[in-house]
Amino acid sequence: AHTVLPVLGVPMQAWSLDGLDSLLAMAQMPRGIPVATLAIGSAGATNAALLAIEILALSDPDLRHKLTEFRAAQARDILNTTLE
C-alpha cells in the first residue's frame, strides 16, 4: 500500500500449513493493492526472479536480449531432454 512499484509475492513454505497460509495472505489482498503471487517455495522464487527480469526488460534492451537467449536455452534443454 506504500509503493506504486510492482510487488512480487513468494509464499514461504512453513512448517504448519506448507505455505498455504502465506499463499492465501498474498492472493487475498484487498482491491487496489495488487500483488503478483507466485508458487510456494523454490519454484516460486525462481519464477519471481524471472518475472522481475521480464518487468525490467520492458525498458532495457540488453536485459531483454539476455532474457530471450535464456528462454531459447531453456527450450533447447527441454528438447534435448525429451529426445534422449
N, C-alpha and C positions, 0 to 999 in steps of 0.2 A: 504494500500500500504506500510505501515511501519512495518508490522509484518508478520511472517510466521506461526503464530498461527491461528487456525480456528476462523472465525468471524461469530457469530450468530446474525442475524438482526431481531429485533422485531418491526414492524411498529407501531407507536403510533397513536391512534385514535384521530385525531384533529377535531376541530370544522368545518373547511372549507370543506374538502373532505372526512371526516370519515376515514382517514388513508390511503386512496388510493394513495395520493401523496407520503407518506412515503414508501409504498409498492413498488411503481414503482421506486423510487430512489434507493432502495436496489436491486431490481430484475434486473435493467438495468446497473449494474456495468460493466465496460469495461473488455474485455478479459484479463485474468491474475490476476484479483482482485476478487476472489470468495467470495461470502457472502451467507451463508445458510440462506435464507429468510423464515420466518415463518408467521403464520397467524397474522392478525391485532388484537390487544387488548389482553385481559387476556388469551385467548386460546393460542395465540402465545407465550406469556410469559411463560406459563406452559410448552408448548412443547419445548421452548428454554432451559428451565431448564433440562427437561428430555433428550434432545439431548446432552447437555453439560455433563450430568452424563453418558450417553452412551459412549461418547468420552473418558472420564476419566476412565470408567470401562474397556476399552480395555487393560489398563496396571495395573489395581487394582482389584485383585481377590475378596477382601472383598466388594468393591463397586459393582462389577458385581453380587455377591451373593445377596446383598440388592436390586439391581435393578430387579433381577429375582423374588425375593419374592414380590416386589411391583407389578410387572406385573401379577403374579399369584393372588394376592389380587384383582387387578383390574378385572381380568377375573371372579373371584368368585362373586364380587359385581354386575357385569353385568348379570351374570347368575341368581343370586338371584333376581335382579330387574325384569328380564323378566319373571321369574316363578311366581311372586307374582300377 
